[in-house]
Amino acid sequence: MKLNDLPASFVEELTAIRRDIHANPELGFQEVRTSALVAEKLKAFGVDEVHTGIATTGIVGVIKGKRSGGSMGLRADMDALPMPENNTFFHASKRAKTMHACGHDGHTTMVLGAARYLAETRNFAGVVHVIFQPAEEGGGGGERMCQEGLFKRFDCERIFAVHNRPDLELGKWGTRVGPFMASADSFTIEVTGRGGHAARPHLVCDPMVVAANIILAAQTIVARSVSPLEPAVVGISAVEGGNLPASNVVPDKVIMTGTVRTYDKATQDLIEARLGELVNGICDAHRAKGVLTYRRGYPPVVNSQAEVEFAHSVASEVWGAANADMNYTPSMGGEDFSYMLHERPGCYSVIGQTPKGQPMVPLHNTRYDFCDAIIPSGVRYFSRLVETGLPL
């Protein structure tokens, strides 16, 4: 098999796999069918070892080169999102309120394709581990795999992963040294007042008013407490309280939830502390009770310099130097590949999803679909990382 001229039948097979996974999406730690399909294909492709059941549904395939040498990891995520799909094409989701709206079906397929090519050709020295991870979408499957001894069982001197980007043109690639994606924290604020008749506001402690003050005050944390040179996001994204048909009833309680995104731990600590101070202060001022529950989520994705430079050289070969950006704008989105990068040096990068001149459909949109035209170049990228990084 020639990497720069992949057989049409091979590309067609990979496209069929990708669409099959898309039509049968599964949520985090429930990727039973997907995991079985991946394991079946790895065995059929001649991968030396296929290990299943890691972090419930995770899989690691082991491919040995023509002689001994170093080691490398290629990671793909497998889970879908709990949301409906509004597409009408043949491979649209067959499962209610479950959809591959982030392209993990495509990521899995590209690493599968690289596994087949590498198992057939073995033009490298050492060992490559193809890692298929469950539960990236908030479940922390990457953390679970690391906790279960991923790198103790399958040592990787460095590790690589990609994500598609609809706002990046097809045929382009990007990454950067250092923080590339943010930490992803979440919080819940519970405000308890005293409900009653809305026509007698002096006899109640209205939690709606308290919640409104907290929502507005939370927006001052980044603007007035965080350095303007430090990226940060604080957002309250959902509010629950009262009963819409009962316009004359003040509720006893309002619950809010939101997210915090940062790159720096000191900023993360500052925001958590300031949020707590605002909740307590505003609730005290209104004689209400406030409880903040703050949850630390995925840590930032931090790329190591040597691996970024290496990945950039490979991407320049695959997509052309003019299309490979080593100073790509970082994102405030979160990714649990960060846990793997905490244990091993590596590079997380993005690849363009949208053909030039076509409308962009964002990630997590009910009409999103992974662009199959990415698959051949994705296979080349992952394969060349191995052949170049573990040379004979």
Protein Blocks (a to p, Z undefined) as FASTA:
>chain_A
ZZklccfklmmmmmmmmmmmmmmgcdehilmmmmmmmmmmmmmnopabacehiehiaccd
ddddfbdcddddddddfbdcddddfbfbfklcfbehiacfeopmmmmmmmmmmmmmmmmn
opagdjddddddehknonommmmmmmnommmmmccfbdcdddddfkbcehiacddehjfb
dcdddddddddddeddfklmmlpccfklmmmmmmmmmmmmmmmmgcfkbgcddddfbdce
djfklmmbccfbdcdddddddfbfklmmmmmmmmmmmmmmmmmmnopacddddddddddd
dddfklmmmmmmmmmmmnopklpcfkbccdfbdcfklmmmmmpgcddddddfbdghiacd
dehiakbccdfklmmmmmmmmmmmmmmmmcZZ
